[in-house]
């Protein structure tokens, strides 16, 4: 496994996304992934599966210290009291005293950053999170958050895959020394079958999904593909034994012009223009 380091956090460069994984499917997915060599797990209070993620961790037999676990607080719970309530529920669900990374899942435009980022920083000061960060923040929001934060924000978790141009927000994240965690890195199934990705995959004896993950890894990002399929889990880990050429990276970069955003809920911010 390779790692991305940011403000003292050492983040495994491939993680397991768990959104939509429920019940025993989630428990088994987490257990299998950890036993296979994953060490980075991504969940959220909103996913409603923290209990299962915690159970999968315990059943795996992998030491807690060898796991990098992230959870998130939703935009509905960013005021101090509600933030504490959400975080308490998360820790109770996970049966853990602390997470490795705690994120604001989505911003709430009606709550000032001084309040929401203040609640996030307090969670770290109180020992409930080793590191803190944000998700779905635009470049402007990052600047505003950094202006009021008392703790380093170690990452910005955003949608990144070959079919979207996120240059502006990636540059803003890196300017602040933050890691960029890439969710939906296979564009919710749009990558397999895409002509350019399949062509490059064939040249390397890999799958199109592996090419998409490798593209993100070479950009220095941290993809967190979601799957409950052990064969796909194994495949997703096997992206460190080949390298895309500069020409191949440039070909994949051209796909950014598609500008296909997969995740765009009503509470999303006004995104950075491509």
Backbone as numpy.savetxt, mean C-alpha at the origin, in Angstrom:
# Nx Ny Nz CAx CAy CAz Cx Cy Cz
13.77 -10.90 -0.45 12.93 -9.69 -0.45 13.80 -8.44 -0.45
13.41 -7.45 -1.23 14.06 -6.14 -1.19 13.21 -5.21 -0.32
13.83 -4.11 0.11 13.15 -3.17 1.01 13.27 -1.75 0.49
12.30 -0.93 0.84 12.38 0.51 0.59 12.44 1.18 1.96
13.41 2.06 2.14 13.57 2.72 3.44 13.12 4.17 3.35
12.40 4.61 4.38 11.92 5.99 4.43 11.74 6.41 5.88
12.47 7.44 6.27 12.33 8.01 7.63 12.38 6.93 8.72
13.30 5.98 8.57 13.48 4.96 9.60 12.62 3.72 9.42
11.65 3.77 8.52 10.83 2.58 8.24 11.50 1.76 7.15
11.49 0.43 7.33 12.07 -0.48 6.33 10.93 -1.34 5.80
10.44 -0.99 4.63 9.20 -1.57 4.12 9.50 -2.64 3.07
9.07 -3.89 3.30 9.28 -4.94 2.30 8.62 -4.54 0.98
9.36 -4.74 -0.13 8.95 -4.13 -1.40 7.80 -4.83 -2.11
7.41 -6.01 -1.68 6.15 -6.61 -2.15 5.31 -6.91 -0.91
4.07 -6.46 -0.93 3.17 -6.74 0.19 1.95 -7.50 -0.28
1.17 -7.98 0.68 -0.09 -8.65 0.36 -1.24 -7.71 0.67
-1.96 -7.28 -0.36 -3.18 -6.50 -0.17 -4.31 -7.43 0.25
-5.21 -6.98 1.13 -6.26 -7.87 1.62 -7.67 -7.32 1.42
-7.82 -6.17 0.77 -9.16 -5.61 0.59 -10.06 -6.65 -0.10
-11.27 -6.79 0.38 -12.30 -7.74 -0.10 -12.09 -9.18 0.37
-10.93 -9.50 0.95 -10.73 -10.87 1.45 -11.45 -11.00 2.80
-12.33 -11.98 2.91 -13.16 -12.11 4.10 -13.08 -13.53 4.68
-13.47 -13.66 5.95 -13.63 -14.96 6.59 -12.40 -15.85 6.48
-12.65 -17.14 6.35 -11.55 -18.10 6.34 -10.65 -17.92 5.12
-11.20 -17.40 4.03 -10.38 -17.14 2.83 -9.26 -16.16 3.19
-9.59 -15.14 3.97 -8.60 -14.14 4.40 -7.59 -14.76 5.36
-8.08 -15.52 6.35 -7.18 -16.18 7.32 -6.15 -17.03 6.58
-6.64 -17.87 5.68 -5.76 -18.79 4.94 -4.80 -18.04 4.02
-5.29 -16.96 3.39 -4.44 -16.18 2.48 -3.26 -15.57 3.25
-3.56 -14.99 4.41 -2.51 -14.36 5.22 -1.52 -15.41 5.73
-2.06 -16.50 6.24 -1.22 -17.59 6.75 -0.30 -18.13 5.64
-0.90 -18.42 4.48 -0.13 -18.98 3.35 0.94 -18.00 2.88
0.56 -16.73 2.75 1.51 -15.72 2.26 2.72 -15.61 3.20
2.46 -15.55 4.50 3.56 -15.42 5.47 4.46 -16.65 5.44
3.85 -17.83 5.35 4.65 -19.06 5.31 5.45 -19.17 4.02
4.97 -18.47 2.97 5.64 -18.50 1.67 6.80 -17.51 1.59
6.84 -16.59 2.55 7.95 -15.62 2.54 7.54 -14.16 2.49
6.24 -13.88 2.39 5.78 -12.50 2.52 6.06 -12.02 3.94
6.30 -10.71 4.08 6.44 -10.17 5.43 5.69 -8.84 5.57
5.04 -8.38 4.51 4.34 -7.10 4.50 2.85 -7.36 4.25
2.01 -7.00 5.22 0.56 -7.19 5.12 -0.13 -5.84 5.17
-1.15 -5.68 4.32 -1.88 -4.42 4.27 -3.37 -4.67 4.52
-3.91 -4.03 5.59 -5.34 -4.12 5.86 -5.85 -2.73 6.22
-7.10 -2.65 6.68 -7.69 -1.37 7.07 -8.93 -1.66 7.90
-9.25 -0.74 8.80 -10.47 -0.86 9.60 -11.68 -1.03 8.67
-11.69 -0.27 7.59 -12.81 -0.27 6.64 -12.99 -1.62 5.93
-11.91 -2.40 5.80 -12.01 -3.68 5.07 -12.83 -4.71 5.84
-12.96 -4.51 7.15 -13.74 -5.45 7.96 -13.11 -6.83 8.05
-11.77 -6.89 7.92 -11.11 -8.20 7.98 -9.89 -8.22 8.89
-9.78 -7.23 9.77 -8.60 -7.18 10.65 -8.53 -8.40 11.58
-9.68 -8.88 12.06 -9.68 -10.07 12.92 -9.06 -11.25 12.18
-9.46 -11.41 10.92 -8.96 -12.53 10.10 -7.47 -12.36 9.79
-7.05 -11.12 9.53 -5.62 -10.86 9.27 -4.81 -11.24 10.50
-5.28 -10.82 11.68 -4.59 -11.16 12.93 -4.54 -12.66 13.16
-5.66 -13.33 12.87 -5.72 -14.79 13.05 -4.76 -15.49 12.08
-4.69 -15.02 10.83 -3.76 -15.59 9.85 -2.32 -15.41 10.29
-2.02 -14.26 10.89 -0.67 -14.02 11.41 -0.33 -15.03 12.49
-1.27 -15.24 13.43 -1.01 -16.18 14.53 -0.87 -17.62 14.02
-1.74 -18.00 13.08 -1.69 -19.37 12.56 -0.43 -19.64 11.72
0.17 -18.59 11.18 1.33 -18.77 10.30 2.56 -19.28 11.03
2.64 -18.97 12.34 3.84 -19.35 13.10 5.01 -18.41 12.88
4.81 -17.39 12.04 5.88 -16.42 11.78 5.93 -15.43 12.95
7.13 -15.12 13.40 7.30 -14.22 14.55 6.75 -12.83 14.24
6.10 -12.23 15.22 5.52 -10.88 15.03 6.58 -9.89 14.55
7.78 -9.99 15.10 8.85 -9.06 14.72 9.30 -9.17 13.28
8.93 -10.27 12.62 9.31 -10.47 11.21 8.22 -10.03 10.24
7.15 -9.43 10.80 6.02 -9.02 9.95 5.88 -7.50 10.00
5.69 -6.90 8.82 5.43 -5.46 8.71 3.95 -5.30 8.38
3.18 -4.82 9.37 1.72 -4.78 9.27 1.21 -3.33 9.19
0.38 -3.08 8.19 -0.20 -1.75 8.02 -1.72 -1.82 8.16
-2.30 -0.87 8.91 -3.76 -0.68 8.88 -4.04 0.82 8.74
-5.34 1.15 8.60 -5.69 2.53 8.23 -6.95 2.99 8.96
-7.03 4.32 9.12 -8.21 4.95 9.73 -8.96 5.70 8.64
-10.26 5.45 8.55 -11.11 5.98 7.48 -11.37 7.49 7.63
-11.79 8.13 6.55 -12.04 9.59 6.56 -13.17 10.00 7.51
-14.02 9.04 7.89 -15.14 9.30 8.81 -14.68 9.38 10.27
-13.40 9.02 10.53 -12.92 8.91 11.91 -11.63 9.70 12.15
-11.52 10.88 11.58 -10.25 11.61 11.68 -10.21 12.64 12.81
-11.36 12.89 13.47 -11.33 13.76 14.65 -10.76 12.96 15.81
-10.06 13.60 16.75 -9.31 12.87 17.79 -10.06 11.72 18.48
-11.28 11.97 18.95 -12.01 10.91 19.68 -12.35 9.73 18.77
-12.83 10.05 17.57 -13.20 8.98 16.63 -11.96 8.25 16.13
-10.86 8.98 15.97 -9.59 8.38 15.54 -9.16 7.33 16.56
-9.20 7.73 17.85 -8.83 6.80 18.92 -9.73 5.56 18.93
-11.03 5.81 18.72 -12.00 4.70 18.70 -11.69 3.72 17.56
-11.43 4.26 16.37 -11.13 3.41 15.21 -9.86 2.61 15.44
-8.82 3.29 15.94 -7.54 2.63 16.19 -7.67 1.56 17.28
-8.42 1.87 18.35 -8.65 0.88 19.42 -9.33 -0.36 18.87
-10.34 -0.14 18.02 -11.04 -1.27 17.40 -10.09 -2.09 16.54
-9.25 -1.41 15.77 -8.28 -2.11 14.91 -7.34 -2.98 15.73
-6.78 -2.41 16.79 -5.83 -3.16 17.62 -6.53 -4.32 18.32
-7.78 -4.11 18.75 -8.54 -5.20 19.38 -8.83 -6.30 18.37
-9.20 -5.91 17.15 -9.46 -6.88 16.08 -8.22 -7.71 15.78
-7.08 -7.02 15.69 -5.82 -7.69 15.35 -5.23 -8.46 16.54
-5.72 -8.13 17.75 -5.18 -8.67 19.01 -3.69 -8.33 19.13
-3.40 -7.05 18.87 -2.02 -6.57 18.93 -1.96 -5.24 19.67
-0.83 -4.96 20.34 -0.70 -3.67 21.03 -0.25 -2.54 20.11
0.26 -2.92 18.91 0.88 -1.91 18.03 0.90 -2.42 16.58
0.74 -1.50 15.62 0.96 -1.84 14.21 2.27 -1.20 13.76
2.81 -1.71 12.68 4.08 -1.15 12.18 3.85 0.15 11.43
2.69 0.25 10.77 2.39 1.43 9.97 0.90 1.74 10.09
0.58 2.98 10.42 -0.80 3.43 10.51 -0.99 4.58 9.53
-2.02 4.46 8.70 -2.27 5.48 7.67 -3.62 6.14 7.84
-3.71 7.40 7.42 -5.01 8.02 7.15 -5.44 7.47 5.80
-6.55 6.76 5.76 -6.97 6.02 4.57 -7.38 6.97 3.43
-8.23 7.91 3.75 -8.64 8.99 2.83 -8.74 10.25 3.66
-8.45 11.38 3.05 -8.59 12.65 3.75 -10.08 13.02 3.87
-10.37 13.88 4.83 -11.71 14.45 4.97 -11.55 15.96 4.85
-12.08 16.51 3.75 -11.84 17.94 3.47 -12.43 18.87 4.54
-13.35 18.34 5.36 -13.98 19.17 6.39 -13.19 19.18 7.71
-12.12 18.39 7.77 -11.31 18.32 9.01 -9.91 18.87 8.70
-9.48 19.93 9.38 -8.16 20.51 9.09 -7.04 19.49 9.32
-6.00 19.61 8.54 -4.85 18.70 8.69 -4.25 18.76 10.09
-4.30 19.95 10.71 -3.75 20.07 12.06 -4.45 19.08 13.02
-5.75 18.85 12.76 -6.54 17.94 13.60 -6.28 16.48 13.23
-6.42 16.15 11.93 -6.27 14.75 11.51 -4.84 14.26 11.61
-3.90 15.06 11.15 -2.48 14.67 11.23 -2.04 14.68 12.70
-2.64 15.60 13.48 -2.35 15.63 14.93 -2.76 14.33 15.61
-3.95 13.81 15.24 -4.43 12.55 15.82 -3.55 11.39 15.39
-3.10 11.42 14.14 -2.21 10.38 13.62 -0.88 10.38 14.38
-0.31 11.57 14.56 0.98 11.68 15.27 0.86 11.25 16.73
-0.30 11.55 17.34 -0.51 11.15 18.74 -0.52 9.63 18.87
-1.09 8.94 17.86 -1.11 7.47 17.89 0.31 6.91 17.91
1.21 7.57 17.19 2.60 7.11 17.20 3.26 7.43 18.54
3.05 8.66 19.02 3.64 9.06 20.31 3.17 8.16 21.45
1.91 7.71 21.36 1.33 6.85 22.40 1.76 5.39 22.25
2.54 5.09 21.21 3.09 3.75 21.05 2.19 2.75 20.32
1.10 3.24 19.72 0.18 2.33 19.03 0.62 2.04 17.59
1.53 2.85 17.06 2.06 2.65 15.70 3.54 2.99 15.70
4.33 2.11 15.07 5.77 2.38 14.96 6.02 3.53 13.99
5.25 3.53 12.91 5.39 4.55 11.86 4.01 5.01 11.43
3.95 6.22 10.87 2.67 6.74 10.37 2.85 7.29 8.95
1.73 7.35 8.25 1.76 7.85 6.88 0.35 8.16 6.42
0.22 8.32 5.10 -1.08 8.70 4.53 -1.35 7.85 3.29
-2.59 7.92 2.84 -2.99 7.24 1.60 -3.87 8.18 0.80
-3.77 8.10 -0.50 -4.62 8.88 -1.40 -4.47 10.38 -1.22
-3.25 10.82 -0.89 -2.97 12.25 -0.76 -2.41 12.78 -2.08
-2.85 13.96 -2.46 -2.32 14.63 -3.65 -1.04 15.39 -3.27
-0.36 15.94 -4.25 0.88 16.66 -3.96 0.62 17.87 -3.06
-0.48 18.58 -3.29 -0.83 19.75 -2.46 -1.13 19.31 -1.03
-1.87 18.21 -0.89 -2.21 17.70 0.45 -0.95 17.27 1.20
0.01 16.69 0.48 1.26 16.28 1.13 1.99 17.49 1.71
2.08 18.55 0.92 2.75 19.77 1.40 2.05 20.32 2.64
0.71 20.31 2.62 -0.06 20.85 3.75 0.09 19.96 5.00
0.12 18.66 4.77 0.28 17.72 5.90 1.66 17.86 6.52
2.68 17.95 5.68 4.05 18.08 6.20 4.25 19.40 6.94
3.47 20.41 6.59 3.59 21.73 7.26 3.14 21.66 8.72
2.29 20.66 9.05 1.76 20.60 10.43 2.17 19.34 11.20
2.77 18.36 10.52 3.08 17.10 11.21 4.22 17.25 12.21
4.13 16.49 13.30 5.22 16.49 14.28 6.01 15.18 14.20
5.56 14.27 13.34 6.23 12.98 13.13 6.47 12.80 11.64
7.53 12.11 11.23 7.72 11.88 9.80 6.62 11.01 9.22
6.10 11.40 8.08 5.11 10.60 7.35 5.89 9.71 6.40
5.89 8.40 6.65 6.85 7.53 5.95 6.38 7.10 4.56
5.05 7.17 4.30 4.62 6.75 2.96 3.33 7.44 2.54
3.12 7.41 1.23 1.84 7.79 0.64 1.40 6.57 -0.16
0.25 5.99 0.22 -0.25 4.81 -0.50 -1.25 5.29 -1.55
-0.94 5.01 -2.82 -1.76 5.52 -3.93 -1.93 4.45 -5.00
-2.87 4.69 -5.89 -3.05 3.80 -7.04 -1.90 3.99 -8.03
-1.17 2.93 -8.31 -0.14 3.00 -9.37 -0.08 1.67 -10.12
-0.12 1.78 -11.43 0.05 0.65 -12.35 0.48 1.27 -13.69
0.78 0.48 -14.71 1.28 1.10 -15.95 0.27 2.00 -16.68
-1.03 1.87 -16.37 -2.05 2.61 -17.12 -2.45 3.94 -16.50
-1.66 4.45 -15.55 -1.99 5.73 -14.94 -0.72 6.56 -14.77
-0.84 7.86 -14.98 0.31 8.75 -14.79 0.20 9.38 -13.39
1.11 8.97 -12.52 1.14 9.50 -11.16 2.46 10.24 -10.89
3.09 10.73 -11.98 4.42 11.35 -11.85 4.45 12.48 -10.82
3.41 13.31 -10.85 3.42 14.51 -10.00 3.39 14.13 -8.52
2.47 13.25 -8.15 2.34 12.90 -6.72 3.50 12.00 -6.26
4.04 11.19 -7.17 5.22 10.37 -6.81 6.41 11.30 -6.53
6.58 12.31 -7.39 7.67 13.28 -7.19 7.49 14.03 -5.88
6.26 14.42 -5.56 5.99 15.14 -4.31 6.26 14.25 -3.10
5.89 12.98 -3.20 6.15 12.03 -2.10 7.65 11.89 -1.88
8.37 11.73 -2.98 9.82 11.53 -2.88 10.52 12.79 -2.37
9.98 13.95 -2.74 10.54 15.22 -2.25 10.53 15.25 -0.71
9.50 14.66 -0.13 9.37 14.60 1.33 10.03 13.36 1.93
10.76 12.62 1.09 11.47 11.44 1.58 10.56 10.26 1.88
9.35 10.27 1.30 8.36 9.22 1.59 8.47 8.06 0.60
8.16 6.88 1.09 7.99 5.73 0.20 6.63 5.87 -0.48
6.51 5.28 -1.67 5.21 5.24 -2.35 4.77 3.78 -2.41
3.65 3.49 -1.74 3.08 2.14 -1.75 2.00 2.12 -2.84
2.12 1.17 -3.76 1.25 1.13 -4.94 0.14 0.10 -4.78
-1.11 0.59 -4.62 -2.22 -0.36 -4.58 -2.81 -0.54 -5.98
-3.64 -1.55 -6.16 -4.11 -2.06 -7.47 -3.00 -2.06 -8.52
-1.83 -2.68 -8.21 -0.69 -2.62 -9.13 -0.88 -3.43 -10.41
-1.93 -4.27 -10.44 -2.22 -5.04 -11.66 -3.52 -4.48 -12.28
-3.91 -3.28 -11.81 -5.05 -2.54 -12.35 -6.33 -3.37 -12.35
-6.55 -4.09 -11.23 -7.74 -4.94 -11.08 -8.00 -5.80 -12.32
-6.94 -6.50 -12.74 -7.11 -7.49 -13.81 -6.98 -6.94 -15.22
-6.65 -5.64 -15.36 -6.50 -5.07 -16.72 -5.12 -5.38 -17.31
-4.16 -5.78 -16.46 -2.79 -6.03 -16.94 -2.70 -7.32 -17.76
-3.20 -8.47 -17.26 -3.12 -9.69 -18.09 -3.90 -9.50 -19.39
-3.25 -9.84 -20.48 -3.90 -9.68 -21.78 -3.54 -8.38 -22.49
-2.97 -7.42 -21.77 -2.56 -6.16 -22.40 -1.34 -6.43 -23.30
-1.44 -6.01 -24.53 -0.48 -6.41 -25.57 0.99 -6.14 -25.21
1.28 -4.91 -24.82 2.68 -4.53 -24.52 3.22 -5.36 -23.35
2.41 -5.51 -22.31 2.85 -6.27 -21.13 3.04 -7.74 -21.47
2.16 -8.30 -22.28 2.29 -9.72 -22.66 3.55 -9.93 -23.51
3.84 -8.98 -24.37 5.03 -9.09 -25.24 6.31 -9.08 -24.41
6.40 -8.13 -23.47 7.58 -8.02 -22.60 7.68 -9.26 -21.70
6.52 -9.72 -21.22 6.49 -10.91 -20.35 7.07 -12.12 -21.07
6.68 -12.29 -22.34 7.15 -13.43 -23.13 8.67 -13.41 -23.26
9.21 -12.23 -23.46 10.67 -12.08 -23.62 11.43 -12.50 -22.37
10.78 -12.40 -21.20 11.45 -12.72 -19.93 11.00 -14.05 -19.34
10.09 -14.73 -20.02 9.55 -15.97 -19.46 8.77 -15.73 -18.18
8.10 -14.59 -18.13 7.30 -14.20 -16.95 5.86 -13.93 -17.37
5.00 -13.61 -16.41 3.62 -13.24 -16.74 3.51 -11.72 -16.86
2.42 -11.25 -17.48 2.19 -9.80 -17.61 2.08 -9.16 -16.22
1.46 -9.87 -15.28 1.34 -9.33 -13.91 2.71 -9.13 -13.27
3.60 -10.10 -13.48 4.96 -9.97 -12.95 5.69 -8.79 -13.58
5.45 -8.55 -14.86 6.08 -7.40 -15.54 5.57 -6.09 -14.93
4.26 -6.02 -14.66 3.70 -4.81 -14.04 4.31 -4.56 -12.66
4.43 -5.63 -11.86 5.02 -5.50 -10.53 6.50 -5.12 -10.63
7.21 -5.73 -11.57 8.64 -5.44 -11.75 8.84 -3.98 -12.17
7.97 -3.49 -13.04 8.00 -2.09 -13.48 7.92 -1.16 -12.26
7.00 -1.45 -11.35 6.83 -0.63 -10.15 8.03 -0.75 -9.20
8.54 -1.97 -9.06 9.72 -2.21 -8.21 10.91 -1.42 -8.75
11.10 -1.44 -10.07 12.24 -0.71 -10.65 12.08 0.81 -10.52
10.83 1.26 -10.36 10.61 2.69 -10.11 10.84 3.04 -8.64
11.13 2.01 -7.82 11.39 2.23 -6.40 10.13 2.27 -5.56
9.01 1.77 -6.13 7.74 1.77 -5.41 7.53 0.43 -4.70
6.46 0.35 -3.89 6.16 -0.84 -3.10 4.78 -1.37 -3.50
4.70 -2.29 -4.47 3.39 -2.81 -4.86 2.81 -3.77 -3.82
1.47 -3.69 -3.64 0.80 -4.59 -2.67 -0.37 -5.29 -3.38
-0.07 -6.21 -4.31 -1.15 -6.91 -5.01 -2.01 -7.74 -4.07
-3.31 -7.72 -4.31 -4.24 -8.52 -3.50 -4.50 -9.85 -4.21
-4.40 -10.93 -3.48 -4.78 -12.24 -4.01 -4.97 -13.22 -2.85
-5.84 -14.20 -3.07 -5.97 -15.30 -2.12 -5.49 -16.60 -2.76
-4.99 -16.49 -3.99 -4.56 -17.65 -4.77 -3.07 -17.92 -4.52
-2.72 -19.06 -3.90 -1.32 -19.33 -3.58 -0.38 -19.28 -4.79
-0.87 -19.73 -5.95 -0.03 -19.69 -7.17 0.28 -18.24 -7.55
-0.71 -17.37 -7.45 -0.50 -15.94 -7.76 0.41 -15.30 -6.71
0.22 -15.68 -5.44 1.10 -15.16 -4.38 2.56 -15.45 -4.70
2.81 -16.69 -5.06 4.18 -17.13 -5.36 4.73 -16.34 -6.55
3.90 -16.21 -7.56 4.30 -15.47 -8.77 4.63 -14.01 -8.42
3.81 -13.42 -7.57 4.01 -12.00 -7.21 5.31 -11.77 -6.46
5.78 -12.80 -5.73 7.07 -12.68 -5.03 8.26 -12.82 -5.97
8.02 -13.48 -7.12 9.13 -13.82 -8.02 9.36 -12.72 -9.06
9.64 -11.52 -8.56 9.89 -10.39 -9.47 11.26 -9.75 -9.22
12.06 -10.43 -8.42 13.38 -9.89 -8.10 14.50 -10.60 -8.85
14.12 -11.56 -9.71 15.15 -12.34 -10.41 15.24 -12.00 -11.90
14.63 -10.88 -12.29 14.80 -10.41 -13.68 14.73 -8.89 -13.69
15.18 -8.28 -14.78 15.24 -6.81 -14.85 14.71 -6.36 -16.20
13.89 -5.33 -16.19 13.39 -4.75 -17.44 14.45 -3.79 -17.98
14.63 -3.81 -19.29 15.61 -2.91 -19.91 15.07 -1.48 -19.92
15.95 -0.52 -20.18 15.51 0.89 -20.27 14.44 1.03 -21.35
14.62 0.31 -22.46 13.65 0.40 -23.57 12.29 -0.17 -23.14
12.32 -1.26 -22.38 11.06 -1.86 -21.90 10.38 -0.95 -20.88
11.16 -0.35 -20.00 10.59 0.59 -19.02 9.95 1.78 -19.75
10.61 2.25 -20.80 10.08 3.39 -21.59 8.77 3.00 -22.29
8.72 1.76 -22.78 7.50 1.27 -23.45 6.33 1.21 -22.46
6.62 0.75 -21.27 5.58 0.67 -20.24 5.17 2.07 -19.77
6.14 2.97 -19.71 5.87 4.36 -19.30 4.87 5.01 -20.27
4.97 4.65 -21.55 4.06 5.23 -22.55 2.60 4.88 -22.25
2.39 3.72 -21.61 1.02 3.30 -21.27 0.38 4.22 -20.25
1.21 5.00 -19.51 0.68 5.96 -18.51 -0.33 6.91 -19.15
-0.16 7.17 -20.45 -1.02 8.12 -21.15 -2.48 7.66 -21.20
-2.72 6.35 -20.99 -4.09 5.82 -20.94 -4.88 6.54 -19.85
-4.18 6.88 -18.77 -4.75 7.56 -17.60 -6.07 6.95 -17.13
-6.01 5.66 -16.87 -7.16 4.92 -16.38 -7.07 4.82 -14.86
-7.98 5.50 -14.18 -8.01 5.44 -12.72 -9.04 4.39 -12.30
-8.61 3.39 -11.58 -9.48 2.28 -11.18 -10.28 2.62 -9.92
-9.64 3.36 -9.01 -10.27 3.67 -7.72 -10.54 5.18 -7.63
-11.83 5.55 -7.63 -12.17 6.97 -7.59 -13.53 7.17 -6.89
-13.58 6.90 -5.57 -14.85 7.00 -4.85 -15.32 8.45 -4.71
-16.57 8.66 -4.29 -17.10 10.02 -4.16 -16.30 10.91 -3.21
-15.67 10.31 -2.18 -14.91 11.11 -1.21 -13.46 11.35 -1.64
-13.11 10.96 -2.86 -11.74 11.16 -3.34 -11.44 12.65 -3.49
-10.17 13.01 -3.35 -9.81 14.43 -3.55 -9.79 14.78 -5.05
-9.55 16.04 -5.34 -9.32 16.44 -6.74 -7.89 16.01 -7.04
-7.75 14.98 -7.88 -6.44 14.36 -8.11 -5.49 15.31 -8.86
-4.19 15.07 -8.70 -3.19 15.80 -9.49 -3.42 15.54 -10.96
-3.30 16.60 -11.76 -3.41 16.42 -13.21 -2.18 15.67 -13.71
-2.37 14.86 -14.74 -1.23 14.08 -15.29 -0.23 15.02 -15.95
